[in-house]
């Protein structure tokens, strides 16, 4: 696998790759739904997020709803199954934005990472990190590094024994290290997360 050969040139990263199963990136459909799911999971443990998402799907007979079907459900119904006020309104914002701007999976697949970021961060409740996760795990982009992800940041600091106390300089160092992994930074991120979770 090309990405493994490229990333293994970084000896420190290679030690993590050798201990993990090769990772395969997948492309998924219904980007609006993955955005809704991502909003629901914010600040929640994986387990709680899963329960909330299943309750959400139950409203639609456990089938994946269209953006319009989600928009037709009143916020009060979402709140009754455990959504906060903010999450109920953000989920509506996502679906409204997709409908009004006629956004399709096909259109997003043709756009560059920067264009997707610029477009989707216009939605109130959707930040840069959320879109980066969509680029990685829904659109299957190979070269994304979410530098503001705490887990990734801490893994890089630990693996490369970075001692920098100045936040700006630390960020620059992490950025510089991650550039060596391009054009496969998404895979590198997966191995770093896998290492952190396996510790």
N, C-alpha and C positions, 0 to 999 in steps of 0.2 A: 504494500500500500504506500503510495507516493508520500502521503503526509507523514507516515511513520519514519520513512527514510530521511525526509527533510528535518523533522523535529528532533530526530535522534542525533543530529550533528551537535545539538546542545546537550553536553554530557550530563548536566544536572537533570534536565528534563527527561533524558533517556532512562534514568534510573526509575522514574515514575511510570513511564510508558511500558517498560519491561515487566512491571508488576501488575498491569491491568489488561483487560480484554481490549482488542482493537475496537475503536468506536466508529459507528456508522451514522452519518448525518442523514436525516430524513426530511423530505418536504411534505408539509401537511396542507390540507385545504381549509377553507373557512377561517381566514385570518381574523375576522371580527370576533369569532367565537373564542379563539385563543387569546385575543386581547382581553375579552371579558373574563376569561378564566384567570389570566395573569393579574388583573385588577382584584379579583376575589381573593387571590392567594397572598396579596401583600400584607405583611406584618402578621401572618398566621403560620403556624407549623404546617408542614406538608399534610399531616393527618387531618387536621381541622379544615384545611383548605379543600381537601378531597370531599369531606362530608358536606361542606357548603356547596361545592360544585355539583355534587350528586342531587342535593335538594333542589338546586336550580334546574337541573335537567328533568327532574321529576315533574316540574310544572308543565313540561311539554311532553309528558308521557314517555320520558327517558329518551326521546329522539332529539337529534341536534336541531335546534330551532333556527329559523331564518332571522336576519337582523330585524325585519318588520315584526315578527312574532315577539321578539324580546321587547321591542319598543312599545308594543301594545299592552304589555303587562304593567299595571300601575306600580309605582315605587312602593306603595304601602304593602303590596303583596310580597315584594322582594324583602322588605323590612321584616315581614312576619316570618320569613324563613331564616333570618339571622344576618341579613345584610345591614351594614351601617348606612346612615343617610347618604354619606359621601359615595359609598360603593354603588348604591342603587342609582344615584344620579350619574356616576361615571359610566356605568354599563349602558345607560340610556344614551349618554353622549357619544359613545363609540358607535352604537348602531345608527343613531341619527346622522353622524358624520359620514359613515359608509354609504348610507342610502342617498343623502343629499349630494354627495360628491361622486356618486356612481362608482365606488371603488370595488374592484373585483380582484380575486386572487391573481388572475392573468396579468392585470395591470401592474400589480405590486411585483410580480415575478420579473417583469421587464425593467423595473426601476433599479438604480444603483442603491447601495446601502445608504449613502448620504441623502438621496432623494426620498427614500422610505422614512428615514429619521425626520427629515424636514416636514414631510406630509403628516405623519401620524402624531408627532409631538404637538401639533396644533390642537389636538383633542384635549379638552380640560380633563385632568385626571390621568393622562398618559405622559409619562416622563421618558427621558432618554434611556434609562436602564431597561424599562419595560419594552421599548422598541428594540433595543439591542437583543433582548431575550427572544423576541419575535423573529428577528433576523436570523438568529442562531437556530432556534428549535422549531420554527414554523416554516420559514422561507428557506431553511437549509443552507445559509450562506457560510462559506468556509473560512472567511477571514475577518472575524469580528472579535474584538477584545474589549470587554466592558470594564474599563479601568476603575470605575466607581463601585464595582461590586466588592463588598468587604471580604468575602470569602476568597476571591481571586487575589485581591491585594495582599491579604495576610499570607496566602500560600506562596506568593512570589517573594515576599519579605523573608519568610522562613527558609525557603529553598535556596535563595541566593544570599542568605545571611546579611540582609541590608540593615545597616545601622543608622541610616540617615534620620535625623530628627526634624529637619526642615521639611514641612509638608510638600512644598512646591518642588524642591529638589528630589524628594522621594518619588513623587509622581513622575518626574522626568526620567529617573532611573528605571522605574517600572516600565514606562513607555518604551524606553530604549531597549530593554531586555525583550519586550514583547515584539518589537519590530523584527527581531531576528527570526521569529516564528512565521512571519508573513510569507506566503499567502495562506497559511493554515492556522491562524490564531484561534479559531473556534475549537479546533481539535485540541490545541494546547490547553485552552481553558477547561475543556472536559477532563483532561488528564489531571490538571491542577485541582479541580473540584473533587474528582474521584479520590485523589490522594488525601485531601482534607477530610472527606467523609469516611475514608477507610482508616484514618488514624485512631 
